[in-house]
Amino acid sequence: MNLELIDTFLDLLDTRNFSRTAERLETTQSAISGRIKALEKAVGTRLFYRGRSGAMATPSGLRFEQHARSLKAAWRHARRDVGGLEHYEGTLRVSGQFSLMQSLFLDWIEELHKSNRRLSLQLEADSSPKIISDLAEGAADIGVVFAPQFLPDLNIEEIGTERLVMVSTDFENIRDVTPDRYIRACYTAYVERTHAELLPHLAHSPMTAGYEELAVGLIKRLGGTAYLPERAISRLQDSGVDLRVVTDAPEMQQPVYVALQRRRRHDSLLNKAIRALKKVAEAHFSLPPSK
């Protein structure tokens, strides 16, 4: 497997410019051209149209992209899987939504660590789009996300629902909440859309927050009203914030998903890790036991 050819193909697919790809890969334009010709010879078809405007992928080139990414993913997995066997029984790279770091994700990692001390864990925190991208490219083994992208190569399953509750330092009833002291939740597209449907009169508040912990910090420093994850409320109250749940306010529910590459859904190591995740999720989200 010549990964240099694969990397060059994927970069040129992104830049559509031989000169720009040469700069990014720190080589010459003629070297990039030579690599693409070598790859085209190897696969037996033309992958790019060349012209004054740059390089445009042919239909075969567009089709080859999925195979190129799969080849890179397989190589990364092979290196991680084999490289640590002298010291560990296996290696997992798991990536979780920023917002779940202090709760579900850490509980899951603790469960994994207790069940297998000879498991090497590489941990990342990121946003849903980046986690999905890493999974698709083989840079992550398992992702826990709020907003999955249902790609053909990914196996995605809902594992629970995060409850969002309206809390306030100012008001006790929903009818009294005013936009001027309101922090609008824009944590995900799902939450933003649900908010617009349920509370259109609060859609134009002067402050929005795209991350739950940011809203927590704003409430702690400035006070006000916002939707927060149920798990964050007691933490704020314990820190001395005079916080109350706003009565009659509609509850929002954000689904939580686990994602992995479809071709690896029968991997024994991944299945053990996902069973541990579901076990933790049952307690975290108060779900009925899985069958």
C-alpha positions as CSV (number, residue, x, y, z in Angstrom):
1,M,0.0,0.0,0.0
2,N,1.5,3.3,-1.1
3,L,0.0,5.8,1.3
4,E,1.9,8.7,-0.2
5,L,-0.2,8.2,-3.4
6,I,-3.4,8.1,-1.4
7,D,-2.5,11.2,0.7
8,T,-1.6,13.1,-2.5
9,F,-4.9,12.0,-4.2
10,L,-7.0,13.2,-1.2
11,D,-5.2,16.5,-0.9
12,L,-5.6,17.2,-4.6
13,L,-9.2,16.3,-4.3
14,D,-9.4,19.0,-1.6
15,T,-7.3,21.8,-3.3
16,R,-8.1,21.0,-6.9
17,N,-4.7,22.6,-7.6
18,F,-1.4,20.8,-8.2
19,S,0.7,23.8,-7.1
20,R,-1.3,24.2,-3.8
21,T,-1.1,20.5,-3.0
22,A,2.7,20.6,-3.7
23,E,3.0,23.4,-1.1
24,R,0.9,21.6,1.4
25,L,2.8,18.4,1.0
26,E,6.2,20.2,0.9
27,T,7.2,18.8,-2.5
28,T,7.3,19.9,-6.2
29,Q,4.4,20.2,-8.6
30,S,6.1,17.7,-10.9
31,A,6.3,15.2,-8.0
32,I,2.5,15.6,-7.4
33,S,1.8,15.1,-11.0
34,G,4.0,12.0,-11.1
35,R,2.2,10.5,-8.0
36,I,-1.2,11.1,-9.5
37,K,-0.1,9.4,-12.8
38,A,1.3,6.5,-10.8
39,L,-2.0,6.1,-8.9
40,E,-4.1,6.4,-12.1
41,K,-1.9,3.6,-13.7
42,A,-2.3,1.4,-10.6
43,V,-6.2,1.7,-10.5
44,G,-6.4,1.6,-14.3
45,T,-8.4,4.8,-14.9
46,R,-8.2,8.6,-15.0
47,L,-8.9,10.2,-11.7
48,F,-8.6,13.9,-12.6
49,Y,-9.2,16.2,-15.5
50,R,-6.3,18.6,-15.9
51,G,-6.9,22.2,-17.1
52,R,-6.0,25.8,-16.7
53,S,-8.6,26.1,-13.9
54,G,-6.8,23.3,-12.0
55,A,-7.6,19.7,-11.4
56,M,-11.2,18.4,-11.3
57,A,-12.1,14.9,-10.2
58,T,-13.5,12.6,-12.9
59,P,-16.5,10.4,-12.0
60,S,-14.0,7.6,-11.3
61,G,-12.0,10.0,-9.1
62,L,-15.1,10.8,-7.1
63,R,-15.9,7.1,-6.7
64,F,-12.3,6.3,-5.7
65,E,-12.4,8.8,-2.8
66,Q,-14.4,6.4,-0.6
67,H,-11.9,3.6,-1.3
68,A,-9.0,5.9,-0.6
69,R,-10.3,6.9,2.8
70,S,-11.1,3.3,3.6
71,L,-7.5,2.3,2.8
72,K,-6.2,5.0,5.1
73,A,-8.6,4.0,7.8
74,A,-7.5,0.3,7.5
75,W,-3.9,1.2,7.7
76,R,-4.3,3.4,10.8
77,H,-6.3,0.7,12.5
78,A,-3.7,-1.9,11.6
79,R,-0.9,0.2,13.1
80,R,-2.8,0.9,16.3
81,D,-4.0,-2.7,16.6
82,V,-0.6,-4.3,16.1
83,G,1.7,-1.7,17.5
84,G,0.8,-2.0,21.2
85,L,0.3,-5.8,21.5
86,E,3.7,-6.2,23.3
87,H,2.4,-4.1,26.2
88,Y,-1.4,-4.1,25.9
89,E,-4.2,-6.5,24.9
90,G,-5.6,-3.9,22.5
91,T,-5.9,-0.2,21.8
92,L,-9.0,1.9,21.5
93,R,-9.2,5.6,20.4
94,V,-12.5,7.0,21.7
95,S,-13.8,10.5,21.1
96,G,-16.7,12.1,22.9
97,Q,-18.8,15.3,22.7
98,F,-17.3,18.1,24.8
99,S,-20.6,18.4,26.8
100,L,-20.4,14.8,28.0
101,M,-16.9,14.9,29.3
102,Q,-17.8,15.5,33.0
103,S,-20.5,12.9,33.1
104,L,-21.2,10.0,30.8
105,F,-17.8,9.9,29.1
106,L,-15.7,9.8,32.2
107,D,-18.0,7.2,33.8
108,W,-17.6,5.1,30.7
109,I,-13.8,5.4,30.7
110,E,-13.7,4.5,34.4
111,E,-15.8,1.4,33.6
112,L,-13.5,0.4,30.7
113,H,-10.4,0.9,32.9
114,K,-11.8,-1.2,35.7
115,S,-12.8,-4.0,33.5
116,N,-9.5,-4.3,31.6
117,R,-6.3,-2.7,33.0
118,R,-4.4,-3.9,29.9
119,L,-6.4,-1.9,27.5
120,S,-4.7,1.1,26.0
121,L,-7.1,4.1,25.7
122,Q,-6.5,7.2,23.6
123,L,-9.1,9.8,24.6
124,E,-10.3,12.8,22.7
125,A,-13.0,15.5,23.3
126,D,-14.4,17.3,20.3
127,S,-17.6,18.5,18.4
128,S,-19.9,16.0,16.7
129,P,-18.8,16.9,13.1
130,K,-15.1,16.4,13.9
131,I,-15.8,13.1,15.7
132,I,-17.8,11.8,12.8
133,S,-15.0,12.9,10.4
134,D,-12.4,11.1,12.5
135,L,-14.5,8.0,12.5
136,A,-14.9,8.0,8.8
137,E,-11.2,8.5,8.2
138,G,-10.2,5.8,10.8
139,A,-8.7,8.3,13.2
140,A,-11.1,7.2,15.9
141,D,-12.7,3.8,16.8
142,I,-15.8,4.9,18.8
143,G,-17.5,8.2,19.0
144,V,-20.2,9.5,21.4
145,V,-22.1,12.4,19.8
146,F,-25.2,14.6,19.9
147,A,-25.5,15.2,16.2
148,P,-24.5,12.3,14.1
149,Q,-24.0,12.3,10.3
150,F,-25.5,9.2,8.9
151,L,-22.8,8.2,6.5
152,P,-23.0,4.8,4.6
153,D,-19.8,3.5,6.3
154,L,-20.9,4.3,9.9
155,N,-23.0,2.3,12.3
156,I,-25.0,4.7,14.5
157,E,-27.2,3.8,17.5
158,E,-29.0,5.9,20.0
159,I,-28.0,5.1,23.6
160,G,-30.0,7.6,25.6
161,T,-31.4,11.1,26.0
162,E,-30.0,14.1,27.7
163,R,-32.7,16.1,29.5
164,L,-32.5,19.9,29.3
165,V,-34.4,21.9,31.9
166,M,-35.1,25.6,32.1
167,V,-33.6,27.1,35.2
168,S,-33.4,30.7,36.4
169,T,-31.9,33.0,39.1
170,D,-34.7,35.5,38.4
171,F,-38.0,33.8,37.7
172,E,-40.1,30.9,38.9
173,N,-42.8,30.7,36.2
174,I,-42.5,30.5,32.4
175,R,-44.9,33.4,31.9
176,D,-42.5,35.8,33.7
177,V,-39.4,35.0,31.7
178,T,-38.3,37.9,29.6
179,P,-35.9,37.9,26.6
180,D,-33.6,40.5,28.1
181,R,-32.4,38.1,30.9
182,Y,-32.6,35.0,28.8
183,I,-29.7,32.9,27.4
184,R,-30.9,31.0,24.3
185,A,-29.6,27.5,24.0
186,C,-28.0,26.7,20.6
187,Y,-26.1,23.6,21.7
188,T,-27.1,21.6,18.7
189,A,-29.3,22.1,15.6
190,Y,-31.8,19.8,17.2
191,V,-32.0,21.9,20.4
192,E,-32.1,25.1,18.4
193,R,-34.9,23.9,16.2
194,T,-36.9,22.5,19.2
195,H,-36.4,25.8,21.1
196,A,-37.8,27.8,18.1
197,E,-40.9,25.6,18.0
198,L,-41.6,25.6,21.7
199,L,-40.6,29.1,22.7
200,P,-40.8,31.4,19.7
201,H,-41.2,34.5,22.0
202,L,-37.7,33.9,23.3
203,A,-36.1,33.4,20.0
204,H,-34.6,36.9,19.9
205,S,-32.8,37.1,23.2
206,P,-29.7,39.2,23.3
207,M,-27.4,36.3,24.3
208,T,-27.0,32.8,22.9
209,A,-24.7,30.0,24.0
210,G,-23.5,27.2,21.7
211,Y,-22.0,25.1,24.5
212,E,-23.6,23.9,27.7
213,E,-20.7,24.7,29.9
214,L,-20.6,28.3,28.5
215,A,-24.2,28.7,29.6
216,V,-23.4,27.3,33.0
217,G,-20.5,29.8,33.4
218,L,-22.7,32.7,32.3
219,I,-25.5,31.8,34.8
220,K,-22.8,31.5,37.5
221,R,-21.4,35.0,36.8
222,L,-24.3,37.0,35.4
223,G,-27.4,35.2,36.5
224,G,-30.4,34.8,34.2
225,T,-32.5,32.1,32.6
226,A,-31.4,29.2,30.4
227,Y,-31.9,25.6,29.4
228,L,-29.2,23.4,31.1
229,P,-28.6,19.7,31.2
230,E,-30.3,18.3,34.3
231,R,-26.9,17.0,35.5
232,A,-25.5,20.5,35.7
233,I,-28.2,22.0,37.9
234,S,-27.1,20.5,41.2
235,R,-23.5,21.4,40.5
236,L,-24.5,25.1,40.1
237,Q,-26.6,25.0,43.2
238,D,-23.8,23.4,45.2
239,S,-21.5,26.3,44.1
240,G,-23.8,28.7,45.8
241,V,-26.0,29.9,42.9
242,D,-29.6,30.6,43.9
243,L,-31.1,28.6,41.1
244,R,-34.6,27.2,40.6
245,V,-36.3,25.2,38.0
246,V,-38.8,27.3,36.0
247,T,-42.3,25.7,36.5
248,D,-44.4,24.9,33.4
249,A,-41.4,25.4,31.1
250,P,-41.3,22.6,28.4
251,E,-38.6,20.1,28.8
252,M,-36.2,19.5,25.9
253,Q,-34.5,16.1,25.2
254,Q,-31.3,15.8,23.3
255,P,-30.6,12.2,21.9
256,V,-27.1,10.8,22.5
257,Y,-25.6,8.4,19.9
258,V,-22.7,6.0,19.7
259,A,-21.0,5.7,16.3
260,L,-18.3,3.4,14.8
261,Q,-17.3,2.1,11.4
262,R,-19.9,-0.3,10.0
263,R,-17.2,-2.8,8.9
264,R,-15.9,-3.0,12.5
265,R,-19.3,-3.6,14.2
266,H,-18.3,-7.2,14.9
267,D,-14.9,-6.4,16.4
268,S,-14.9,-8.0,19.9
269,L,-12.9,-5.2,21.5
270,L,-15.3,-2.5,20.3
271,N,-18.3,-4.6,21.2
272,K,-17.0,-4.9,24.8
273,A,-16.5,-1.2,25.0
274,I,-19.9,-0.4,23.6
275,R,-21.6,-2.8,26.1
276,A,-19.8,-1.0,28.9
277,L,-21.0,2.4,27.4
278,K,-24.6,1.1,27.3
279,K,-24.3,-0.1,30.9
280,V,-23.2,3.4,32.0
281,A,-25.8,5.1,29.9
282,E,-28.6,3.1,31.5
283,A,-27.6,4.5,34.9
284,H,-26.8,8.0,33.6
285,F,-30.0,8.5,31.6
286,S,-32.2,6.4,33.9
287,L,-33.1,4.0,31.0
288,P,-34.7,0.6,31.5
289,P,-32.2,-2.2,31.3
290,S,-31.4,-3.4,27.8
291,K,-32.5,-6.9,26.8
